[in-house]
Amino acid sequence: MIIDAHMHIWKRIKGRVRNEQPVQPVGSGKIRIGDQEMLGMPASFVDCSALAEYVLAEFDAAGVSAGVVVQEYLDGPQNDYLLEVASNYPERFFMHALPNFFEPDKVDEEVGNLFDQGFKGLKVCGGHLLGKVSLDDRRFFPIWERMENEGLVLSVDFSEGEIQVPEFENVMKLFPNLKVAIGHFGMPSRGGWPGQLELCRHKNVYVECGGIIWLYRSEGYPFDSGRDALRSAGLKVGYDKIMWGSDWPRTMVDFTYRQSLDFILNDEGIGSKDKTAILGANAAKFYGFKKPRSVDRIPLITEG
């Protein structure tokens, strides 16, 4: 059983980046941020939509049972689409809602409505909030309290480095049973360690490695420094606190979906029990997947 603990889907792109520049779809995988065009997803995404059916095809080909969907202001909120997908594929996805944390006086009500609609998780894009809103703002406390009480999951992508770690330590002191998944493996190649990883000492704080192949993209497959980071984290916090994630589809502009999985799956330096934990068992327990079906990997024509 393999679970992708960090991936994205969207129906339409209408996002913004930190400096408030709009993000617009161009076509054939290209997006425009301000005046700059770039490939934001595989070029085969001709209308720049990253639909659930696309990633389900990747799941079925690579032998992945289910996925955890996170969101990003870069793409724009996809809450309505995610609820639609969750209804169509209830056993294949865990969904995180994305509220507007830039309006702290209103976000509590918005979050309440999102949870009432069926979301079991919430995404915080820490890098976007840096310098604008503190993660330990008291206006967020009712949100963290409800999440702690109901066992809901908070997914956090911190800014590069450790600057937001003290803010979040304040949150964990007040809400010690809050379930948290730290995204992008705590940004080990961008100065995020040891601070972000240290947060895993809290009982319900885990780290997922969505986008780790992006962090070590200059090395190329099999991302030896990424493997070293995984082993280092395993020794520090235990492999039972680590979850694999692909960051589909953005990282697929560089590498294939299978490569995002195989650099761990084929790593002889990590034992089979620990691989089982990283690749699915931890996520199944953490997100509450109810025995997701096992998916057999489809052989490649080039292997024959």
C-alpha positions as CSV (number, residue, x, y, z in Angstrom):
1,M,0.0,0.0,0.0
2,I,1.5,3.3,-1.1
3,I,0.0,6.7,-0.3
4,D,1.1,10.0,-1.8
5,A,1.0,12.4,1.1
6,H,1.5,15.7,-0.8
7,M,0.1,16.4,-4.2
8,H,-2.2,18.9,-5.9
9,I,-5.2,18.9,-8.2
10,W,-7.0,21.9,-9.7
11,K,-9.7,22.7,-12.2
12,R,-8.6,26.2,-13.0
13,I,-5.6,28.4,-12.1
14,K,-6.4,31.8,-10.7
15,G,-3.7,32.3,-8.1
16,R,-1.3,34.9,-6.7
17,V,2.3,34.8,-5.4
18,R,3.7,36.5,-2.4
19,N,4.2,39.9,-4.1
20,E,0.6,39.8,-5.1
21,Q,1.4,39.2,-8.8
22,P,-1.4,37.2,-10.5
23,V,-0.8,33.7,-11.7
24,Q,-2.6,33.0,-15.0
25,P,-2.8,29.9,-17.3
26,V,-1.4,30.3,-20.8
27,G,-1.8,26.8,-22.2
28,S,0.2,23.7,-22.8
29,G,1.4,23.6,-19.3
30,K,2.6,27.2,-19.3
31,I,1.7,29.8,-16.7
32,R,2.3,33.6,-16.5
33,I,3.5,35.3,-13.3
34,G,3.5,39.0,-14.0
35,D,5.3,39.3,-17.3
36,Q,7.2,36.0,-17.0
37,E,6.1,32.8,-18.7
38,M,7.2,29.4,-17.4
39,L,6.3,25.8,-17.5
40,G,4.2,25.2,-14.4
41,M,3.2,21.6,-15.1
42,P,3.8,19.0,-17.9
43,A,3.3,20.5,-21.3
44,S,0.7,17.8,-22.1
45,F,-1.7,19.7,-19.8
46,V,-3.0,21.6,-22.7
47,D,-5.6,23.6,-20.9
48,C,-3.5,23.9,-17.7
49,S,-6.0,21.9,-15.6
50,A,-4.6,19.2,-13.3
51,L,-7.7,17.1,-12.9
52,A,-8.1,14.2,-10.4
53,E,-8.4,11.8,-13.3
54,Y,-4.9,12.7,-14.5
55,V,-3.3,11.8,-11.2
56,L,-5.5,8.8,-10.7
57,A,-4.0,7.5,-13.9
58,E,-0.5,8.1,-12.5
59,F,-1.5,6.3,-9.2
60,D,-2.8,3.3,-11.1
61,A,0.3,3.1,-13.3
62,A,2.8,3.5,-10.4
63,G,1.0,1.3,-7.9
64,V,-0.2,4.1,-5.6
65,S,-3.4,3.5,-3.6
66,A,-4.4,7.0,-2.6
67,G,-3.3,10.6,-2.3
68,V,-3.4,13.6,0.1
69,V,-4.4,16.8,-1.7
70,V,-2.9,20.0,-0.5
71,Q,-3.5,23.5,-1.9
72,E,-1.5,26.6,-2.7
73,Y,-2.3,30.3,-3.2
74,L,-0.1,29.9,-6.3
75,D,-3.0,28.0,-8.0
76,G,-5.9,29.7,-6.2
77,P,-8.3,28.0,-3.9
78,Q,-9.9,24.9,-5.3
79,N,-12.3,24.1,-2.4
80,D,-15.4,23.6,-4.6
81,Y,-13.6,21.3,-7.0
82,L,-12.0,19.2,-4.2
83,L,-15.4,18.6,-2.6
84,E,-16.7,17.4,-6.0
85,V,-13.7,15.0,-6.4
86,A,-14.0,13.7,-2.8
87,S,-17.6,12.8,-3.6
88,N,-16.6,11.0,-6.8
89,Y,-13.6,9.2,-5.4
90,P,-14.1,8.9,-1.6
91,E,-11.5,6.2,-1.0
92,R,-8.7,7.7,-3.1
93,F,-8.2,11.1,-1.6
94,F,-7.8,13.1,1.6
95,M,-8.6,16.8,1.0
96,H,-7.2,19.9,2.7
97,A,-9.2,23.1,2.4
98,L,-7.5,26.4,1.7
99,P,-9.1,29.5,3.4
100,N,-8.0,33.1,3.2
101,F,-5.7,33.5,6.1
102,F,-4.8,37.0,4.9
103,E,-8.1,38.2,6.5
104,P,-7.6,37.0,10.1
105,D,-10.8,38.6,11.4
106,K,-13.0,36.6,8.9
107,V,-11.1,33.3,8.5
108,D,-12.6,31.6,11.5
109,E,-16.1,31.7,10.1
110,E,-14.8,30.6,6.6
111,V,-12.9,27.7,8.1
112,G,-15.9,26.6,10.1
113,N,-18.0,26.5,6.9
114,L,-15.3,24.5,5.1
115,F,-15.2,21.9,7.9
116,D,-19.0,21.7,8.0
117,Q,-18.9,20.9,4.2
118,G,-16.8,17.9,4.9
119,F,-13.1,18.9,4.8
120,K,-11.0,17.0,7.3
121,G,-7.8,19.0,6.8
122,L,-6.6,22.6,6.4
123,K,-3.7,24.0,4.5
124,V,-1.5,26.9,5.7
125,C,0.9,28.3,3.1
126,G,3.4,29.8,5.6
127,G,5.7,31.3,3.0
128,H,3.0,33.5,1.7
129,L,2.0,34.7,5.1
130,L,5.6,35.6,6.2
131,G,5.8,39.2,7.2
132,K,2.0,39.7,6.9
133,V,0.3,37.4,9.4
134,S,1.9,35.5,12.3
135,L,1.0,31.8,12.7
136,D,0.5,32.3,16.4
137,D,-2.1,35.2,15.9
138,R,-4.7,34.8,18.6
139,R,-7.5,35.2,16.0
140,F,-6.5,31.7,14.7
141,F,-6.8,30.0,18.1
142,P,-10.5,29.0,17.7
143,I,-9.4,27.2,14.5
144,W,-6.6,25.3,16.1
145,E,-8.8,24.4,19.1
146,R,-11.5,22.9,16.9
147,M,-9.0,21.0,14.9
148,E,-7.3,19.6,18.0
149,N,-10.6,18.6,19.5
150,E,-11.9,16.9,16.3
151,G,-8.7,15.3,15.2
152,L,-8.5,17.3,12.0
153,V,-5.2,17.7,10.1
154,L,-3.2,20.9,9.6
155,S,-0.8,20.9,6.6
156,V,1.9,23.6,6.9
157,D,4.5,24.6,4.4
158,F,6.8,26.9,6.3
159,S,8.9,29.6,4.7
160,E,12.5,28.8,3.8
161,G,14.7,28.6,6.9
162,E,13.5,28.5,10.5
163,I,12.0,32.0,10.9
164,Q,8.5,30.7,11.5
165,V,9.4,27.9,13.8
166,P,9.2,30.0,17.0
167,E,5.7,31.1,16.0
168,F,4.6,27.6,15.5
169,E,6.2,26.4,18.7
170,N,3.8,28.9,20.5
171,V,0.9,27.2,18.7
172,M,2.0,23.7,19.8
173,K,2.4,24.8,23.4
174,L,-1.2,25.8,23.5
175,F,-2.6,23.0,21.4
176,P,-0.2,20.0,22.1
177,N,-2.5,17.4,20.5
178,L,-2.9,19.2,17.2
179,K,-2.3,16.9,14.2
180,V,0.3,18.6,11.9
181,A,2.1,17.6,8.7
182,I,5.1,19.7,7.8
183,G,5.4,20.0,4.1
184,H,8.4,19.9,1.7
185,F,10.3,17.9,4.3
186,G,11.0,20.9,6.3
187,M,13.1,22.5,3.6
188,P,16.4,20.8,4.5
189,S,18.4,22.3,1.5
190,R,17.1,25.8,2.2
191,G,18.1,26.2,5.8
192,G,15.0,24.7,7.3
193,W,16.8,22.2,9.5
194,P,17.1,21.4,12.3
195,G,14.3,23.9,13.4
196,Q,11.5,22.6,11.2
197,L,12.4,19.0,11.8
198,E,12.6,19.6,15.6
199,L,8.9,20.2,15.6
200,C,8.4,16.5,15.1
201,R,9.2,15.9,18.8
202,H,5.6,16.9,19.4
203,K,3.4,13.8,19.6
204,N,1.2,14.4,16.5
205,V,3.6,16.4,14.3
206,Y,4.9,14.5,11.2
207,V,6.9,15.5,8.2
208,E,6.1,14.7,4.6
209,C,8.6,14.9,1.7
210,G,6.5,16.3,-1.0
211,G,8.8,18.2,-3.4
212,I,12.0,16.7,-2.0
213,I,13.1,15.9,-5.6
214,W,12.6,19.6,-6.4
215,L,14.9,20.5,-3.5
216,Y,17.7,18.3,-4.9
217,R,16.8,18.7,-8.6
218,S,20.3,19.8,-9.5
219,E,21.6,16.3,-8.7
220,G,19.1,14.5,-10.8
221,Y,17.8,11.0,-10.2
222,P,18.3,9.2,-7.8
223,F,18.8,12.3,-5.7
224,D,21.6,11.0,-3.4
225,S,21.5,14.0,-1.1
226,G,17.7,13.6,-0.8
227,R,18.3,10.0,0.3
228,D,20.9,11.2,2.8
229,A,18.3,13.7,4.2
230,L,15.7,11.0,4.6
231,R,18.1,8.7,6.5
232,S,19.2,11.7,8.7
233,A,15.6,12.5,9.5
234,G,14.9,8.8,10.2
235,L,17.7,8.7,12.7
236,K,16.6,12.0,14.3
237,V,12.8,11.7,14.5
238,G,12.2,8.1,13.5
239,Y,10.9,6.7,10.2
240,D,7.4,6.4,11.8
241,K,7.2,10.2,11.6
242,I,8.0,10.5,7.8
243,M,5.6,10.3,4.9
244,W,6.4,10.2,1.1
245,G,4.9,12.8,-1.2
246,S,5.4,13.6,-4.9
247,D,4.2,17.3,-5.2
248,W,2.5,16.2,-8.4
249,P,2.2,17.8,-10.9
250,R,4.7,20.7,-10.5
251,T,7.8,18.5,-9.9
252,M,6.8,16.5,-13.1
253,V,8.2,19.4,-15.2
254,D,11.6,17.9,-14.3
255,F,11.1,14.3,-13.5
256,T,8.6,11.5,-13.8
257,Y,6.0,10.5,-11.2
258,R,7.7,7.1,-10.8
259,Q,11.1,8.7,-10.2
260,S,9.6,10.7,-7.4
261,L,8.6,7.4,-5.8
262,D,11.4,5.1,-6.9
263,F,14.3,7.1,-5.4
264,I,12.9,5.9,-2.1
265,L,11.5,2.5,-3.2
266,N,14.8,1.5,-4.7
267,D,17.0,2.9,-1.9
268,E,18.9,-0.1,-0.4
269,G,20.0,2.0,2.5
270,I,16.5,2.0,4.0
271,G,15.1,-1.2,5.4
272,S,11.9,-2.7,4.0
273,K,10.0,-2.1,7.3
274,D,10.9,1.6,7.3
275,K,10.1,1.9,3.6
276,T,6.6,0.4,4.3
277,A,6.1,3.1,6.9
278,I,7.4,6.0,4.8
279,L,5.5,5.0,1.6
280,G,2.1,4.4,3.0
281,A,1.6,3.0,6.5
282,N,2.3,6.2,8.3
283,A,0.0,8.2,6.1
284,A,-2.8,5.6,6.3
285,K,-2.8,5.9,10.1
286,F,-2.2,9.7,10.2
287,Y,-5.0,10.6,7.7
288,G,-7.3,7.8,8.6
289,F,-7.5,6.0,5.3
290,K,-9.8,3.0,5.7
291,K,-7.9,0.1,4.2
292,P,-7.3,1.7,0.7
293,R,-7.1,-0.9,-2.0
294,S,-3.8,-2.2,-3.1
295,V,-2.8,-1.2,-6.6
296,D,-0.4,-3.3,-8.7
297,R,2.2,-1.3,-10.6
298,I,1.9,-1.6,-14.4
299,P,5.1,-2.7,-16.1
300,L,6.7,-0.4,-18.7
301,I,7.0,-1.2,-22.4
302,T,10.7,-0.3,-22.1
303,E,11.3,-3.0,-19.5
304,G,10.3,-5.8,-21.9
